[in-house]
Amino acid sequence: MSLSSDILVPVLLFLVVLLFFFLLISLSKARKLRSSLSKLMISFKELDDQAKLIVRTDLELNKTQEDLDRRLNGLDALQKISRLVTTTLDETEIFRRLDQPLLTELGFEKYLVLLFSSEGQLHPHVNFGFSPEEVSGLKTALENFDRLVEILKEEGLVSSHKGPQTLREIFKLNALLKYFVLTPILAQNDTPGLVIAGNQTGHASITEGDEELLSILADQIGQAISNARLFEKVYRSSQMQEIKVQDRTKQLSTALEEVNKISKAKSEFISAVSHELRTPLTSIKGYAALLMTGKLGQIPEKVQERLDKINKHSDNLVKLINDLLDISRIESGRIEMKRNEYHLKPMIESVADLLGPQLKDKGIHFVSEVPDGLPPLLVDGSQIERVFINLVSNAIKFTPADGTITIKVERNPDHLLVSAADSGIGIKKEDLSKLFNEFYRVENEINQNVKGTGLGLALTKKIIEAHGGKIWVESQVNKGTTFFFTLPFDRKS
Ligand code: ADP
């Protein structure tokens, strides 16, 4: 018994110590486990937070993506609308091109474009989504809104979260619009109208991007309206100009008809008077000639002198009458140019021969510069010779002794250019334009002493024109005068 209790006590003690030792170990393990558990709990919470953050970020990203898509769609639609409205110059067509599917892509549910009339009333030109009652309510309220245009110009635009409260009330009251944008259409310092866009659905609020989009749309419409109105103005004024030109042309052709009538009457009158004068003049000249022969009795010397004068004056008068008759006949086309092939060189030589005595008298040098091998001209030889005689006689008359007269002919593709130049007294600038008028004679010393009719150049011009040519003159006082005229090769009539 005592042995067993001796052994048992230490064993029990040992066991108790062992147990205590194990208890201590377990306690420390439990403590470690608990601390690991709490660490795990923290990590788990952190993971949970991060997961929530990821979900939240993902949602936000999705929303931003949607917004971006909407903006991109809007911008794309805006670009299409811009291209459409700015490529027409017809104002009605601008609004026809603002069609619903495109506008809807800008991101609003309803659209209304109103234009001011000249009396300041608003008229709808585009309407998608607004009922007639809503349009009429908005129109009246906006028309009566004090300083609407000024406010819009100052603010740039008004929307459901920007601008006067009173305007917001108008949209809520008349169109039940919680979200809206109202922008002015600006065109060349003018505000021709308004663009309204809005969303009725509660969640579809207006962003700054939406406002910007609508403002660009209004600008594009304004630009298109400006172009169309400017074009209309230019087109109208060009039409007015055309009408004026037509009126003027009509007036001018009536005046021309009148001038032709008068000119015809003048030619007929001159022709009749000349005929009437020519007959008695021929008798006067005949009688004077008869008296001068002495067949009707001896004529005293003094009477003879007078008769000689009568004869000379009659000759001058006959020349004047013949020139007058020819001018009026050529003018009325009653003288036909008898055309044949002529070379100018021999014609000029024959004129120089004819006027040789006068040239010699004044000691004037005559030079003719006509190139060889010129083709013949189809002209009335006697009339063209008359032209040369007139020009050279005048040149002799107005060139002092020892001067030079040069006739030059130049070949051009379709005509010959003839010039008759002298080294004479010349003609003042102010007289040049009147030189070819009938009876015009420059007032100078030579004309005061030498008789002339003032018909030579008028007749010369008529003859050249009847051949399809042109005549003009250049001159310098005290240096000389040059007459130029052209004669075409191919004129058949
Ligand atoms: P007329 O010789 O009978 O006066 P013309 O019609 O031939 O009539 O000429 C009109 C006027 O033109 C002349 O009076 C003269 O004043 C001027 N004139 C013509 N040819 C010349 C010339 N070569 N040099 C200067 N003046 C000229």
Residues whose N, C-alpha, C, O or C-beta is under 5 A from the ligand:
A	BS01	ADP	N394 A395 F398 G424 G426 I427 L435 Y440 R441 V442 G452 T453 G454 L455 G456 L457 A458 T481
